[in-house]
Amino acid sequence: MKDKIKSKSDEQALALARQWSEMPCFAAEDRQELLSLLENDPQLVIERFYKDLEFGTAGLRGIVGFGPNCLNQYTLSKASYAYGLVLKEHFQNPKVVVSYDSRLSSQQFSKIAVAVFNFLGIQTYLMPRETATPLLSFAVRSLKCQGGVMITASHNPKDYNGYKVYWQDGAQVSPPYDQEIINRYYQINFEELPRDVSIREELNQVLGEDFYQSYFQTIIAQSLRPDLIKEKGAELKIIYTPLHGTGAHPVGEVFRQLGFHHLMMVPEQAQPDGHFPTTSRPNPEELQALKMGCDLMLKENADLLIGSDPDTDRMGVMVNLGEGEARFLNGNEIAVLLLEYKLSSLKQLGLLKENPVVIKTLVTSSLQDRIAEHYGAKVYQTMTGFKWMAKVIKQLELNGDDFQMVMASEESFGSMTHSAVRDKDGVSAAALMSEAALYYKSTRGMNLVQALEEIHDKYGTHQEELINLEYPGKQGMEKIQSIMQFFRSSALKQLGEFKVTDSSDYLHGEPSGNLIRVQLDGQFTLFLRPSGTEPKIKFYLQIVLRPGEEASMVPGIISAIKRSIEEFCERI
């Protein structure tokens, strides 16, 4: 098996599709649908067959459909079979937890995964209902399992689903095990897969409510000011939307038990629904997804809105500024608020230990470095993906280091505020953000935006901007590769009106990954990388103002750099 899957030509893709249409290992109805597509929509067939699904930062993810470049019962069975074989090579009698979110195919796919694991003689634990991703990570650790699978496409549109793979530490699988699973996946022919397998009751256990309560208690124990919440929690009015996902139950229970009694859910978005009827993109990173919640926040004059994606690992926040105005916080601002609140509170309460640790990705705001330095915390930087941040914690534990894990975060609205979960956790992040909002409101008379302004006054003005350029399909993938290659070739000396003064390629660096850093005019930092889960190339712009420079100049700089990037990429 090769490390990277090469694209097939259009003719090769169509030939493979015709081959699949004749293979009896696939269901007759799927083959009949494919024959119809070959006749009526060959371009769609090419998109489904021009390559195989690849493992990105979060395992397999793709549009649900029939073909090797889609997620379906066959690719999912193949992934489960490969993963199960690798687990059996590394562990005696391995155990696996399987969970799923609210997407239309998620429950069906979870049962297929369990059946394949059981066929291999692997004991499984299955969630009884749609469940948030952080609970899957927690389950792997608390049940002392060797692996876990989460069926989710996180915040992608409704046509997508995915297969996240976890290892025994509760983190998403990382080298060398991820490559072992990938290699095994491509060694297996679909004809070899077991057919008509079913869940074996003697090997599978459906988890009960006691498991959920143990997770809730773990989150509640992370509270820094539980007495403040019990005394004044009713003073904070919170609107919450799970965006038709899995968050209503865990967030509602944790907030109730903590003492946040003024939590109101957006009624139209409270129930799990894989059709996502009120938003085409259930992504709290995007303002449009939170519009319904924002309208309710302003109508009810609530203090803040919290939203999470369908698998409740990401958290978005909007703040009520009064007089009908609201402020959307970006992922860097959310992480900065959580970090400053947690470190300052640990210090005030005498709970800050000698070796505090903060973990962040390279593309996440350098303001975190300033905050960590102020409190004497050591910062570890990783590539994008919480599996890399979890790996830092694991290595520190293996080294026997005495450390205090404060927080791990990335700019894409994900935070890990405790180490009982080794992935981003939107439930614990929501609880910590609400605690911070209550603290600033009840003791400082401030809202979260004013608290953020105070942070910038204290550490200096930092401004970040994420520029997403979307290029779907086979041609889009080739364009993204061309853009990365051009930046990597060092041929770029000027980007619009900005001079390229320095650059770094992390492809063979430490940490290593498909990431490029470009310095503009010796002051502005630009990172670019292809998304591991979506047909996008991402540009991360970081601006740090020098002493005496006015913050009013920042929007103009961002607009000019964004325009230069878009014009440059249009020419590629």
N, C-alpha and C positions, 0 to 999 in steps of 0.2 A: 504494500500500500504506500502511496506517495503522501508526502506531507500536505500538499495542496492539490485540490481537485481541479484539473484543467477543464476548461469549457470545451464542449463538443461543437462542431460545426452544425449549421442548421440541418444539413443532410444527415449527419450522424444522429442528431437528436430525433429526427423523424423516423429514421431506420430503427432506432431503439424503441420508439413508441410502437411501431408496427410489430416489433418482436414481443413487447409486453402484451399486446392485444391478443396474442396467440398462446400465452403461457397459462396453463391450467391452474397454477398455484395462486392466481389472482381470481377474485370472484367474477362470475359471468357478467353481472350488472356493471362492474367497473370496466371490464374489457369492452362491453357494448358501448358504454359512454365514450370511451377512448376512440373507438372506431368512428363514432359520430363526429367527434372533435377533429379527427384526422381529415375528415371530409369537409367540415364546415368552418373550422377555426384552427388551421395549422400553426398560426403564430402562437396561440395559447399552448398548443402541444409543445412547441419548441421551448417556451418558457418553463414548462414542467419537466422537460427531459434534457435540457442542454448541460446540466451538471447535477451532481448529487448534493443533498443538503450537507452543510459543513458545520462543525462545532465552532461557535463563536465564543464571546465572553460569557454566554449563558447557555451553552449546550446547543441542541438542535432547536431551530425556530424557523417556521415557514408558513406559507399559505396552505390551508387544508385542501387537499385534492389528490388525485391519482397520478402518481409519477415520482421519480426519484428525487426531484427537487421540491417535493411537497411533504407535508406531514400527513400521514395516513396510517391506517392500521398495519400496513406492511412495513413502512419505514420505522414506525414505532415499535413493532414486534422485533424487528431486526436490531434496533438500538437496545432494547431490553435483553435480547438474547446475548448480544455482544457484551453488554455491561455485566450480566449475570455470570458469563464465563470468566471474565476478568476478576470479578469478586471471588469466585471459587478458586482461582489460582492464587489469590493473596490471603484468603481467610478460610479457616475450617468452619463449616456451618454458618455462613454469613446470613445476616438478617437485613432486610430492606424496608424502609417506610415509603409508602406511596401516597401522594396527596394531589389535589387538583383544585383548580379555581372555577369560576362561574362560566367559562366559555362553553359554547354549545356542545363541543365534542370532548370536553375535558373528562367528564365522569366515565364515558365510554372508553376513552384511551387509558384511564387509570386502571380500569378492570382488565384491559388487555395486557398491560404491563404486569399486573399482579399474576395473571394466569401464566404468562411466560416464565416469570420468576419461579412460580410454584412448579411448573413443568420441569425446571432445572433442580427442583428439590430445595429451593431457597425459601426460608420462612419470611413472611411479609406481614406488615401492619398497614392497614388501609384506613384513611380518614373517613368518618361517617358522613361527611357533607363537604361542600365547598369550603376550603380552608386556606388561610393566608400563608404565603411562602415562609415567613419567619417561624411559624409553628412547625413546618416541616424540618427546618434546620434544628430547632429546639428538640423535636422528637428524635432525630437521629442521635443527638447527644444524650438526652435523658433516658432513652430506651437502650442505649449502648449498642446501637446498630452499626453495621459496617458500611451502609450506604443509604441513599435516599433518592427518590425521583419526585419532581414536582411538575405536573402537567399544567403549563401556563405559557402564555405569550406576553405576560406582563401588561404593558400599556399599548401594545400594538392594536391596530384595527381588528374588527370582529372576524375577518376572514382568516386570521392567523391563529396558530397554536404552537406550543413548544414543549420541549422535553429537557428539563434541567436535571443534571446529574450531580449528586452529592457524595462525598466520601465520609469516612468514619468520624472525622472531626466536626461534621456538620456544615462544612464549607463546600462550595461548588468545586467539583473535581479539577485538579490542577496537575501540572507535569510531575512525574512521568505518566501518571495513571490516565490522564485524559487522552494522551496519544495512544496508549495501549488499547483503550476502548475504541478509538477511531480506527486504528489499524485492524482490530478484530471485526469491526462493523463492515469494512470494505472487503474482508476476506470471506464473508458469508454471502452465499447466493440465496435469493429469495425462495428458491425451490427447496432449500435445506430447512427452512423454518418449520417449526411444528404447527400443524393445522388443527383447527377445532379444539384448541385447548380451553380449559375452564379453570376457574378458581377452585383450589382444593381447600376445603374448610379446615382440615387438620393442619394446614400450613399457613393459614391466613387468619389474622385477628383484626376485627374492626375496633378501632380505638373508641373509648367511652368519654363521658364528660369529665371524669377525673383528670384525664390528660390535659384538657383545655384549662381546667382550674389550676393545674400546676404551672402552666405557662403564665396565666394571669397573675398568680402570686409572685412569680419571678419578676415580672414587669413592675408590679406594685412595690416590691422590695427595693427597686432602683430609685424610688422617689427620694429626693434630697430634703424636701420640706413637707413631709406628710401631714404634720400638725397644721401647717399653714393652709393646706388644701381642705382639711377637715373643718377648720375654723372659718375660712373665707372662700371656699371653693364655689359656693353658690353665687358669689359676686361676679364671677366670670361667666359670660354668656358665649357659648361656642356653637357654631354651626358645623356639622360634619357631613361629608358626602363620600360614600364608598364607590361612587361612579359605577353602580350596578355590579360591584365586585364582592369580595369576601370580607370586607372590613367592618360591616355593621355589628356583627356579633362580638369579635374581640375588642374593638374600640369601645363599643357600648358597655361591655362588662367591666373592662379595666377602668373606664372613667367613672362608672357607677360605684365600684368598690373603692376607688380613690377618694371620691367625694365631690366630683364635678357633676353637680346635679342639674346644671343648666346646659345640657347637651341636647341639641335639636338636630335631627337628621333631615336631609333634604328628602321629602317623602317620595318624589318621583324617581329618585336614584338609590333608594335604600335597599331594595331587594336585589338579590343576584339575578342577572339577566344577560346572557351572552349575546343578545341582539344589540345591547347598548343603545336603547331607543332614543335617549336624549342627547347623545353625543357620538359623532362618527369616530372620534379618537379619544378613548377613555384614559387620557394622559394628564395627570396633575401638573406636569411641566408646562402645559399649554393653557393659556388664559381662557380660551373658548370652552374648555372642559369644565371650568369652575364658574362659568357665568351664572348658571342657575343657582348655585350655592351662594355666589356673591349677591345676587338679587335678594335672596332670602336673608342674608346677613344684614344688608342695609334696611330691609323692611322691618326686621325684628330688632334692629339696632344692637346686634350682637357685637362682641369685641373682635372676634376673628372667625375665619373660615378655615377649616382643615379638610383637605381632600386626599384620597389615596387611590392608587390604580387598582385594577381588578384583583391582583394577588397581594395587595396591601404591603408591598415592600417600599414603595416610594411615597413621599408625603409632599403635598403642595400646601401653601399657606397664603391667605389674603388677610389684610388688616383693615379694620374699619377706622378711617381717619375722621369720621364725623361729617355732618352736613352733606351726606350723600356721596362722599368720596371714599374710595377704597384703594389700597396699594397691594399689588401682587409682588411677592418676594421670589427672587430667583433662587436656584439651588445653592449657590455660594452664600447668599445672604442667610438662608435658613441654617446652613451648617455653621456659619460664623456666630449667629445668635445662640445656637445650642452649645457651641464650644465655650464661648465667653461666659454664658450662664453657668455651665457645669463647672468649669475651672474656678471661677470666682466664688461659687457657692461652696465647693469643696474646701477652698482656702478659708472662707469665712467661718465654716462650720468645723474647722480643724480636722478635716478628713482627707486633705491632700497629702499623699505620701511622698517619699523621697524620689521615686523614679516614675513619674507619670509619663504615659505614652500617648501620643496623638498620631493617627495614621490617616493619610490622605493620598489621593492620586496626584500625579504630576500636573494634570490640567486643572486641578482645583485651586481656588484662590490662595495666593501667598499671604493674604491677611491672616490665615490660620497659623502660619509660621511665626508671625509677629505676636499673636496672642499666646501661643505655646511658649515662646521664648520668655514672655513676661512672667509666666507662672512656673518657669523652670521645667517645662515638659519637653521631652525629646520627640522630634517629628520623624516619622518614617514615610517615605514617598514611594508609591507603587504605580504600575500601569493601571489603566482603567479596568475596573472589575473588583467586586468584593472578595473574590476568591484569592486575589493577590494580597489584599489587606488581612484576610483571615490567615493567610500563610505566614505573615509577619508574626501574628499572635502565637501561632503554633510553634514557630521556630524559637521565639522567646521562651515559651513553655518548655520546649525540648532542651534548651540551653540551661534551664533551671534558673533563669534570671528572675530577680525580685522586681516586679514592675506593677504599675497600676494602669490598666487599660481605661483611658478616659473616653475616647471616641474615635471612630473611624468614619470617614465620609467622603463622598465625591460630589461633584457639581451637579450631577444629574438627579438631584432630589432624593438621594439615598443616604441614610445615616445608620450606623450601628453603635448604639449608646451603651452597650453592655456586652459581655463576652459569652453569655449563656446561649446566644444566637450567633452564628458565624456567617451571617448574611445581613443585608440591609433590612431594617425592621421598621415598617411604617407605624406599627402600633406603639412601640416604645418611644419612637420619635414624636408621635402625636402627644403622648403623655408628658414627655419632657418639655415640649414646646408650650403646652398649656400651662404647665407649672411655671415656666419662665414668664409667660404672659401674666399670670396671676401675681407673681412676685413683683414684677415691674409695676403693675397697676396698683396693687394694694399697699406696697411699701415705698414706691418711688413716684407714683402718680404719672406713670409713663405708659404709652403703648409700645408695641414691638418695633415700630418704625423709629420712634424717638430713641429707643434703646439701641437700635442699629446706628443711628446718627451719633450717639454718644461713643460707640465703638470706633467709628471713623475719626472722631475728634481725638480719641485717645491714641490710636495706632497709625493714623494717616489714611488718606482717601485711597481706597482700592475699588476699581470698577471692572466688572467682567461682563463679557457678552459672548453668547453662543450663537454661531452662525451655522445653520443646517442647510446643506444643499442636497436635494433628493434626486436620485437618478435611478429609477426602477428598471428591473429586467436585465437581460443579458447585455444590451448596449450600455445601460447605466453602470453595470459592474465594470465594464471595460473602460468607461470614461473615468470612473473613480480611480482605477488603477493608473490611468494615464496622468491624472492630476498628481497623485502621490509620486509617481516616477519623475515628473518634471521638477517638483520641489526637491526630490531626493538627488537629482542630478547636479545640483549646485549651479544650475544655469540661471537661476532667478537672482538678479541683482537689484531689481526695483519692483515694487508692488504699488502701482499707481504713483502717488506723490511721495511714497515712503521708501526710503533706502533700506535694503537688507544689509544689516551690519554684522549679523552672526547667525549661525544655524547649527543645529545638532540633529543627528539621526539616531534614534534609539533602536533601530532594527537589530543591531548587534551590540547594543550597549548594556548597561546595568543600572536600573532594570531594563529589560529588552522587550520590544514590542514594535508594532507597526505605527510608530509615532514620530513626528518631525516637529522640532521647535525652530521658529524663525524669530529673530530679533529685528524690529523695525525702528529705525532712527535711534538705535541704542537705548530705547526707553520702553517701547511697547512690545509685549511678548505674545506671539501667536503660535499655538499648537494646532496641528491638524492630524486627523486619523480617520480611517473608514470605520463606520459603525459595525459592531460585531453582530447586531441583531436586525438592522434595518438597511434598506438600500440608500444610505446617506453617507456623505462625507462631512465630518464635523470640524469646524474651526473654532478654537477657544481663544478669545482675545482677553488679555489681562493688561490693565492700565493702572499704574501706580504713579500718583502725582508727586512731583518734587515739591519741596518746601516753597511756599509762595505762589504755586500755581493754583489757579481758580478751578473749582469743580465744574463751573459752567462751560469750560472748554471740552469736557469729556464727550457729550453727545455728538459734537461736530467731528471729533476724532473717530468715534465709533462709526458714524455714518460714512466717513471718507474711506476707512479701511474696509468696511463691509462692501461698499460700492466697488472698490478696487478688486476685492476677492471675487465678487460675482462677475465682473467684466473679464477678469483673467480666466476664470473657469469656463466662461462662455466660449472663449477662443480655443480651448483645448480640444 
